[in-house]
């Protein structure tokens, strides 16, 4: 039996939840599945409007799509990119430039391949051969530190500019930068998270939760961990010595925390 789940928590200090999530099978072919998370930008007004609009628009497209049209993975990848661009333009037309925005990470599971699409710094993972592998890349200032400056990925959470992203949907045409990755369907599970999870929970901790819990409880446990459990984080000495920028220490429940999960066999 397969498992599709979403889980979200408003956190401990936010007054509203600007995240949305989706995990569904196609009504005409259960082999075809769509998972996504969208994180409305808290620094802009009405981020929840942007995340809900993006989610509902993609869901409608998916449910109305003939599954046979999704057999061509490269064509489907192109259609997804065009759809996201269209949604971006619709939001700008409706609400104006630099008014509201959202990140987006989605996984479209087709017959033999899965398409990951990402805009911003929410993340998509797969779990395969007892390994947790991040498939997407954060489109953010601090991700460049990881890629090009030798900073450890787990240390990115401590940078004061960690919340600055270089791509989103809804703010402008230029910021709607879309990245995609296609993988084989030979994994055990898929996991998508907003940064309210990954800013608090390391990949190592996510892996530990996956390995030590019933599959039906994994997503709930991860979200609970991000929101309610003190991670005892501190800025590592290796960062303090280098003095890149000002540092911060993430604290539990500081943001909305949201995830989507697909498990092949429960």
N, C-alpha and C positions, 0 to 999 in steps of 0.2 A: 504494500500500500504506500502511495506517495503522500507527501505532506507539503502543504502550502500555508504559510502563516505570515501575518504582519503583527507588529507590536509597537506601540508608541507610548511615551510618558511625557507629560508637560514639564517634568523636572521640579525643582524645589524653589526656584525664584521667579520663573517666567509667569506672566499673567495670562498668556494664551499660547496655544500650540500652533506653530507655523509649519510643522512638518506634516507630510502626508505619505502614505505607503499603499502599495497595491500588490497582490499576489493572486493571480487567477489563471484558470485554464480556458482555452478557447471553447465556446459552447458547441462547435461543430467538429472539433478534434481535440481531445484531451491531451494529446501528446504536445500540442502547442501551448506554451505558457508565457505569461508576462509577469515580471516582478519589477517594481520600481520604488524608489524613495526620492522625495523632493523636500528640500530644506529651504523654506521661505526666509528671506534675508531679514534678520531682526533689526538691522540698522536702517532699514527702509520701511516706510509706512505700508501696512497691510501685506506683509510677506505671505501670510496664510492665503490670501487671494491668489497670488501667483502660483503657489505650490498646488492648491486645489484645482486651479484652471489647467495647469499642465497635466496633472494626474487624470482629470476627467476627460481631457481632450485626447490623450493617448489611449485611455481605456476605450473610449468610443471608437477610435480608429481601429483598435485591435479587434473588438467584438464584431465590427462590421466588415472585417477583412475576410475574404475567401481564403481558407487555409492553403488551398492549392497554390495561391499566389506567393506564399511564403517559402516554397521549395527552393527557389533561387535565392541563396543566402546573400550574395553580393547585391542583387537587386533590392532585396529587403533592407539591407544596410543603407543603401542610397535612399530608399523611401523613408526610413526612419529619420535620416538627417534632414531631408526636405520637410518632414512633418514638424520637427523641432524648430526649424527656421520659420516655418509658417506660424507656429504657436507664438514664437518670439515676436514676430511682426504684429500679430493680433493683439498681444498684450501692450505693445508700444502704441498701437493705434487707439486702443481703448483707454489707456491710463497715462500715456505720454512717456517721454524719455526720462530716465533716471528717477522713476517713481516707485517701482516695485520690482522685485526679482526673486529668483529661486535657483537653487542647484537642481540637478537631476542625475540620478544614476539608475539605469535600467538594464535588465537582462531579458532578452527575447529568446526563448528556447524554441527552436524549430526542429525539423525532423532528425538531423544529425549534428547540427551545429548550434551554438549559442552566441548571440550577438550582445556584447556589452557596449553600452553607450553611456558617455559621461560628459557632464558640463558642470564644472566647479569642483568642490572638494568632498562631496559624499563619496563613499567607496563601495566597490564591488569585489567580492572574494569568491573563490571556489575552494572546496575541501576535497582533496584527492590523494590517495595513497598515504593517508595519515599526515598530510601536509596542508596547512592553510596558506593559500597563495592569493595575494592581492593582484587583481587583474587590471583595475583602473589605476590611473595616476591622478593625484590631486593637482588641479590647475590653480596653484597658489604660489605666493612669493616664497614661502618656507620650503615647499617641495623642491625648489631649485637648490636650496642648501643641501638637501639629501642627495639629489642627483649629481650635483657638480662640486660641492664643497666638502664632502665627506662627513656631513652631520648624520648621526644615526636617526632612522625614521622615528623611533620612540622618543627622541629628544625634540622633535618638531613641536610638540604640545607646549613646550616651555617658552617659545618665542612670543614676544608681545604682539608681533604682527601676524600671528598664526591665523587670525580671522580675515586676513586680506586675501580675497580670491581674485583670479584674473579672468574668470569666465562665469557667466550665469545666463539665465533666460529671463527676459523681460525688461532689462535696463536699456539696452541699445543693440543695434545690429552688430556693432564691432565686438561686443563682449560675448555674443552667442557663439563661442568656439566649442566645437563638438569633436570629441575623440571617440573612436570605436575600436574594439578588439573582437575577433572571432575565435572561438575555441571549440574543440570537439566536445560532444556530450558524454565524455567518459569520466566525469567527476561523480562524487557521492552526494554533494550538496552545494547550493549557492547561498551566499549571504550578502545582503546589501545593508549599509548603515549610513546614517547621517553623522556629522562630526560631533554631535552630542554624545555619541557612543565612542568613537575612535579617539577623541581628545582625552578621554578618561581611561579607556580600556586598551591595553596593548594587544598586539596580535598573539603574543604568548598567553595572555589571560583568556582571550577568546578561544584559543586552541584548548586550553585546560578545561574550560567550561564545556566545549564540544565533547571532549573525551570522557568527562566525568558525570554527564547527565543524560537522562532519557531524551531521545531526539525531540519528543513533543515539548520538552521543557527548556530546550537550549535557548531559543530566542528570548523567552520570558526572563530567563536567568541573566542573559547578557544585558538586557535593558535594565533590569533591577540592579545589577552590579554598577552600571554607569551612573544611575540616579541616586542610589541609596547607600552604597558602600564606600567608606573612606579608603582611597587607594594609597594613602600615605606617600604621596608624590613629593619630591623635592628637586630643585634644580641641580643636576649633576655637576660635580667639580670640573669635569672636562669642559663644560660649557662656560662656567664661571671664569675659568682661566683664559678662555679665548675672547670673552667679552664682545660677542657679536652685536647684540642689541640689548635693550631692557628685557628682562625675563618675567614671566608670570608662572604661577603654580595653579593648574586646573583643580577645581574642587567639585565634589560630587553634586549632581543635579543642577549644575549651573546653566544648562541648556536643555531644550527639548531633545529627547533621545528616541530614535526610531529605527526599526529594522524590518527587513523582509527576508523570508527563508523558504528555500525549496529543498526537500530531502527526497531522494529517489525511493528509498526503502525504509519504512519505519518498522 
